[in-house]
Amino acid sequence: MALRSVYERFLDAPSTQSLAENASLHYVTTLTSFSHSGPIIKHLESQNKKIVSTKSGAVIGVVEGPSALALEVETTLEFLSGGGSYLPGLENFVVDRTATIPTVRSIPGDRPD
C-alpha cells in the first residue's frame, strides 16, 4: 500500500498503533512540538474536537519515496475556541472564523543508526 494511503487512513482515524513510539509532531511556525505516539494522539483528539476543526485537507502535491512522504496540503480550519497550535494566543481574533492555509507535511522514513 502506498504511504500516502496509509497517511490518509491515519488522518481519518488517528491511533497510537499507526505511529512509531518515537514519533514527533512539530508546528514549525509556532515552535509547538509533541513527542511519542500517546501525547501526539491526545493532542490531535483534544485540538480537533475542542479548539480547531479541520474541515478539509486537499493534497496539492506529493513526493513519495520508498519509506518517506512529503505532502503539500491546502487545509481549511474552523477555529472553535482558539487558535490552537496554529495561532496560539489569538482567541479574540480567530474564534468562529474559517481559514484556508497551505501546509507542508513531512513523514520521514526509517533512519539508519
N, C-alpha and C positions, 0 to 999 in steps of 0.2 A: 504494500500500500504506500502511496506517495506521502511524503512528510506533510505536505500541505493538507491533505485529507485528515491525517492524524491530528494536526493542529486545529483545524476547523472543528473536528469532533470534540476536542478538548474545550474549545470555546463554548460549544453548545452545552457541555456538562462537565465543568471543571472538577477534577478529583485528584487526591493525593497519589492514587495509583498511576495516574498519567504523567507524573513528574518524577524526575530523579530526586533522590533525597537531598542532594546538594544543589538543587535548582535555585535560581535567584531571579528576581523581578526588579527592574530599575526604571524609574521615570527620570530620564536624563534631564529634562528641563526643570524639574523641581528638586532634584537630588534625593528623591524618596526611594528607598530600597527595602526589599523584603528577601530574606534568605530562608531556604529549606521549604520543602513542599507544604507542610502544615500551615505555617504562617502565610504563605502565598495564597492558599485556598481560602483561609479565613479572611484575608484582606479582600480578595475578589468577591466573596459572598457578601461581606459587610458593605463594601463600596457599591456594588451593583444593585443591592436591594434598598439601601437607605440614603445614599448620598448622590450617586451619579448612575443613571440608567443608560446603558449602551443601546441605542435604537437601531443602529445598523453599522456594518463594517464591510464595505465593498473593497475587495482586493483589486488594486490598480495595477500592481506589478509584483512579480515573484521571481526570486533566484533560488533555485534548489540544487543542493549538492547531494552527495551520497548520504551524508549524515548531518547536514546543516540546512537552515532555511532562513531567508530574509524576505520580508513582505512589506510592501508599501500599501497602506490601508487608509481609505477615506472613511473616517469614523464619525458617526453622528451621536452626540451625547446629549442627554437631558439632565440638567443639574437640578436634583430634587431638594436637597437641603444644604448644599455647599459645593465647593469646588473640588472636593476630594483630593486625590493625588495629582490631578491635572492642574487645578488652580486653587491651591490651599490659601485660606485666609481671605478669599474674595466672596464670601457668602452673600453680602449685601448687594453684590453686582450680578451674580450669576444664577441665583435661585429662580426657578421657574422659567429658565431660558434654555434654548437648544442651540448647540453649535456643531458645525461640521468642520473637522480638522484633519489634516493629513498626519498619519503616524507611521513610524517605521518600526517593525518588529523583527528582532533578530533572535533566532533559535540556533545556538551553536551546537555542533556535534561533539562527539567524544574527542577529548584531547589526550594525546599520549602523555604518560607520566614521565 
